[in-house]
């Protein structure tokens, strides 16, 4: 895994933790939140390839969408 990919996943983890705190939900274990972050980054890259756009904005939208579904 490259440096940039690691940074993207760390950022996604921070977005997820922030949303869990904001909604006053218990944060999942580190391994689970890491898997969620990797999935969000993968989806963000796929969406950016399809329609273009800023990867950071797409990741934020995906995290918010994840919590709206819960």
C-alpha positions, 0 to 999 in steps of 0.5 A: 500500500502506498503512502497516499493510500495510507493517508487517505485511509487515516483520513477516512478513519478520522471522519468515521470516528468524528461521525460516531462521536457526533452521533454519540455512538460507540466506536467499533474496534480498530480493525473494523473501523479500518475495514470501513475506512478502506471500503470508503476510500475504494468507493471514493476512488471508484466514484472519482474515476466515473464522474470526476471530482474531489476525492476528499469531498466524495469521502465526506459524502460517503461517510455521511451517507453511511451514517444516514443508513444506520 
